[in-house]
C-alpha cells in the first residue's frame, strides 16, 4: 500500500511538473536560483518563512515586463491605427493639428506635443464607445496588426520566461496580478488568453467611465478624460485600493515600477523583487537609462543595495518570445 | 466496489452539506425556492443555463443587505466615536461648528449640515493616518463599541440568512464580492472575519490616498478628500473597473443598489437580483420609502415587473442575527 501510494505520488508530482524544471527558458544562474529558493521557502509549511496561500500575491508590470514596449507602447500603436481607421470613415474627427499629425504618421510632431498631445490621441480613440465595444476593437486589432520590425502580432511579443514564471507561481499557490500603466480595458482584451490572468486580476490606468441606459439597455461608457494613472506612486496606491494586500513578489522593468517594488519589499517576512533589464539588442531591444519608454535609472542604481534581482535578458533567458504555432 | 463508492459519495455529499438544507434560516417560500432553483440551473453542466465557475460572480451591498444600518450607517457611528476620542486627546481638532456639534452628539445640527457636514466629520476621522493604522483603529472600535439599542457589537448585527446565502454560493463555485457605499478601508477591517470575504473582493467608496516614504518606511496614507463614491451609477462603474466582469447575481436593499441590479440582470443568460425589504420592526427595523438611510422607493416599485426577488425580512427569515457565542 505504501509503495502504491509513493508510486501515485511520483506520478502526480511528475504530471503536475513538480519534478520537472518549472522554468525551462531561464538559464542557470542567480536569477533562476533565487526565484526557486524564494518560492520553496514561502511554500514550505515547515519553513519559518512560510506564507499562507492567501497572502501569496505576485504583481507584474506589463509593458517591458511581460511583453515588449519598443519602439513605443503597443497601446499607442493601437491608438494610432484606430485613429487612422476612424479618420478614413470620417475625416472630420481630425479636429486638431496633433490629431492630423498622428493620422499622417508624423511621430515627430506627435511627440513634440508631449503628454497633452498623447492624451488627445487617446481620448479620440479610447472614448465615446461602450467597454464591450472597445474590447471588440482591441481584439480585432490584435488579430491583424503586426509589429513594424518584428513582423508578428503584438500579443505574441510576450516573454516566454515570464509566462513560465507566472505559471510556476500559480502552481505554487500564488495569485498573479498585472499592475500596469497600460489601460485596464485595453489589457483585459488579451491578458486572459495571453497570460492566463483573469480580468479581476488586472490593475491599470483608467479613463473616466459612466453608467448609461441607452434605449433601455444599460452599458458602461468610456468617456473622455483620465480617471487614474497607474504608474510610479500610483502603483502601490492602486494595489492597496483594489487588492488590500501588500504583494510578496513584484516584477517590473522601469522606474515606473520603483515604488511598487519598494513597497513590496518593505513588508515583513520574505519578499522578492525583480527588474527585467533589457540587454538583448539582438533578440529584443537593449535600453535603460536613456530610453524614451521604460526608462530604468534609479532602479538600476539601487537594485543591488536593495537586494532586488536584476534579470539580464540576454544572459538569463534562453528564449525570449514563444515559438509561433 | 460500486456500493463502497456510493457510500463514499453520500458521505462526501453530507459532509459538504449538499444533501442538507443550505439555507436553514430561510423560511420556505418563493425567495428561497428561486435562489436554489437559480443556483441549480447555473451549476448544472447539463443545463442550457450552465455558467462556468469563472463567471459565477455574486455582488452584495453591505449596509442594510449584509448588516443593519439603523439608526445611521455604522461607519458614521465609528466616525463619531473616533472624533470624540480624538477631541478628548486634543480639543483643538474641533475647528468648526459642525465638528463641535458632532463631538457634542448634537445629531440634529450635524444632519442639518448635510453632506458637507458629514464629509467634514469623515475627513477629520478618516485621514491623516496610514491605512494599516486606520485598520487597527476600526478593529479596536469594533471590539468595544455597542449598538445603542441592540446592545451588541456592530459586527454581530449581520444577517444570518445572508451568511448562509454567501456560503452556499461559494460552495457552488461562486465568488462573492461586497460592493458598498461604505469605505473600502473601513470594511476591510472586519469583512473577512464577519463574512469570509477576502480584502480583494471588497469594492467600496474611497478617500484619496497617497504613497509616502516616512523615515525610510513606505506607507499608504489616507488623505483628506473623496476619491470615489461607490453608490448608484457608481456601483456598476466600479464593478466594471475593478472586476471587469458583469455579475450574474446581485443583492441590495436600497435605491442606491438599483443600477447594480439593473446592470446585473440586463446581461445575457440567467441572472438573479434580490432586494432585502426591511419589514421586521420587532427583530430588526421596518423602513423603505421614507427612510433617511437605505431609502427604497424605485426598487420597491419596479422589482415585480423586473423579476427581482423581494425578500421580506419578517416573512422570509426565521432568524435575523447569528446567536452570540
Interface residues (C-beta under 8 A of the other chain):
Chain A: X54 X131 X184 X185 X188 X198 X199 X200 X202 X206 X209 X210 X211 X213 X217 X218 X220 X227 X233 X234 X236 X237 X240 X241 X242 X243 X244 X245 X259 X262 X263 X266
Chain B: X54 X131 X184 X185 X188 X198 X199 X200 X202 X206 X209 X210 X211 X213 X217 X218 X220 X227 X233 X234 X236 X237 X240 X241 X242 X243 X244 X245 X259 X262 X263 X266
